[in-house]
Amino acid sequence: MKVNYLFPNKFKIIGWFILIPSAIIGLVTLIYEYEPSFLDFNVPAIFIDDFFTDKKLFGMVKNNILNEIFGILIIISSLFVAFSKEKSEDEYISKIRLESLVWAVYVNYGILLFSFLFIFDFSFLWVMIFNMFTVLLFFIIRFNWQISKLK
């Protein structure tokens, strides 16, 4: 079966080399609230809701871009890891890929439903922030676990 929507296999290795350090360093900088001043920039924003000014549609805001850099690196590298071909991609691997993706979506939204019911305020905001990454991470974990069982 010809699969056109997957990256070449070499992207998986590139993805792992970017994902692991980005996730570790990104999590550490988030926990310790590290924001180096040389990464403070005025950046374009689509919606601005500042405590001291009126709400605006479009404009510039001062922001430290470290979190955005790590977020982008984690998303792109996760996509590379998750959606790169295996060395021998066949129908069975495609079936495992599909089942793992469905499983990841179910688990992710199960956690999200639980969070809607039992987590509130800024804690819920943190859940939503991490939720941007968890579908891909759950998929990567489940898919690789299923593939490792084949060997």
C-alpha positions as CSV (number, residue, x, y, z in Angstrom):
1,M,0.0,0.0,0.0
2,K,1.4,3.4,-1.0
3,V,1.3,5.8,1.9
4,N,1.8,9.4,0.8
5,Y,1.0,11.3,3.9
6,L,4.0,10.1,6.0
7,F,7.5,11.7,6.2
8,P,10.5,9.7,5.0
9,N,12.0,7.4,7.7
10,K,15.0,9.6,8.3
11,F,12.7,12.3,9.7
12,K,12.0,10.0,12.7
13,I,15.7,10.2,13.8
14,I,15.8,14.0,13.3
15,G,12.5,14.2,15.3
16,W,13.9,12.2,18.3
17,F,17.1,14.3,18.4
18,I,15.0,17.5,18.6
19,L,12.1,16.2,20.7
20,I,14.0,14.8,23.7
21,P,16.2,17.8,24.5
22,S,13.4,20.3,23.7
23,A,10.9,18.5,26.0
24,I,13.4,18.2,28.8
25,I,14.8,21.8,28.6
26,G,11.3,23.2,27.9
27,L,9.9,21.5,31.0
28,V,12.8,22.7,33.1
29,T,12.4,26.3,31.9
30,L,8.7,26.1,32.6
31,I,9.1,24.8,36.1
32,Y,11.8,27.3,37.1
33,E,10.1,30.1,35.1
34,Y,13.4,30.9,33.4
35,E,13.0,33.7,30.8
36,P,16.3,35.2,29.6
37,S,15.9,38.9,28.8
38,F,17.7,38.6,25.5
39,L,14.6,36.8,24.2
40,D,12.2,39.6,25.1
41,F,10.8,41.0,21.8
42,N,7.8,43.0,20.6
43,V,5.8,40.4,18.7
44,P,2.7,40.6,16.6
45,A,-0.5,39.5,18.4
46,I,-3.9,38.7,16.9
47,F,-5.8,39.4,20.1
48,I,-4.5,41.6,23.0
49,D,-6.2,41.5,26.4
50,D,-4.0,43.3,28.9
51,F,-5.0,44.1,32.4
52,F,-4.1,47.8,32.0
53,T,-5.3,48.5,28.4
54,D,-8.4,47.9,26.4
55,K,-8.9,44.7,24.4
56,K,-7.5,45.1,20.9
57,L,-7.7,43.0,17.7
58,F,-4.2,43.0,16.2
59,G,-1.2,44.8,17.6
60,M,2.3,44.3,19.1
61,V,3.0,43.0,22.6
62,K,6.3,42.6,24.5
63,N,6.8,38.9,25.1
64,N,9.6,36.5,26.0
65,I,9.6,34.0,23.1
66,L,11.4,31.1,24.9
67,N,8.2,29.2,25.6
68,E,7.1,29.7,21.9
69,I,10.5,28.4,20.7
70,F,10.2,25.2,22.8
71,G,6.5,24.7,21.9
72,I,7.2,24.9,18.2
73,L,10.2,22.6,18.5
74,I,8.2,20.0,20.5
75,I,5.3,20.1,18.0
76,I,7.4,19.9,14.9
77,S,9.7,17.2,16.3
78,S,6.6,15.2,17.6
79,L,5.1,15.3,14.1
80,F,8.3,14.0,12.7
81,V,8.5,11.2,15.2
82,A,4.8,10.3,15.0
83,F,4.3,10.5,11.2
84,S,7.5,9.2,9.7
85,K,7.5,5.9,7.9
86,E,8.9,2.8,9.6
87,K,11.8,1.1,7.8
88,S,9.4,-1.5,6.5
89,E,6.0,0.1,6.3
90,D,3.2,-2.3,5.5
91,E,-0.6,-2.7,6.0
92,Y,-0.1,-4.1,9.5
93,I,2.0,-1.1,10.6
94,S,-0.7,1.2,9.1
95,K,-3.3,-0.6,11.1
96,I,-1.2,-0.2,14.3
97,R,-0.7,3.5,13.4
98,L,-4.4,4.1,13.0
99,E,-5.4,2.2,16.2
100,S,-2.7,4.0,18.1
101,L,-4.0,7.4,16.8
102,V,-7.6,6.6,17.7
103,W,-6.5,5.3,21.2
104,A,-4.4,8.5,21.8
105,V,-7.4,10.7,20.9
106,Y,-9.7,8.8,23.2
107,V,-7.3,8.9,26.1
108,N,-6.5,12.6,25.5
109,Y,-10.2,13.6,25.4
110,G,-10.9,11.3,28.4
111,I,-8.4,13.3,30.4
112,L,-9.8,16.5,29.1
113,L,-13.3,15.6,30.1
114,F,-12.0,14.6,33.6
115,S,-10.3,18.0,33.7
116,F,-13.4,19.9,32.8
117,L,-15.2,18.2,35.7
118,F,-12.6,18.3,38.4
119,I,-9.8,20.9,37.7
120,F,-10.5,24.7,37.8
121,D,-8.9,28.1,37.5
122,F,-5.2,28.4,36.6
123,S,-4.7,24.7,37.1
124,F,-7.2,24.1,34.3
125,L,-5.2,26.5,32.1
126,W,-2.1,24.4,32.7
127,V,-4.0,21.3,31.7
128,M,-5.1,23.0,28.5
129,I,-1.5,24.1,27.8
130,F,-0.2,20.6,28.2
131,N,-3.1,19.2,26.2
132,M,-1.7,20.8,23.1
133,F,1.1,18.3,23.2
134,T,-0.5,15.2,24.7
135,V,-2.3,13.7,21.7
136,L,0.9,13.4,19.8
137,L,2.8,12.2,22.9
138,F,0.2,9.6,23.7
139,F,0.3,8.4,20.0
140,I,4.1,8.2,20.0
141,I,4.1,6.2,23.2
142,R,1.4,3.8,22.2
143,F,2.6,3.3,18.6
144,N,6.2,2.6,19.6
145,W,5.0,0.3,22.4
146,Q,2.9,-1.7,19.9
147,I,5.8,-1.8,17.4
148,S,8.2,-3.0,20.0
149,K,5.9,-5.9,20.8
150,L,6.3,-7.1,17.2
151,K,10.0,-7.6,17.5
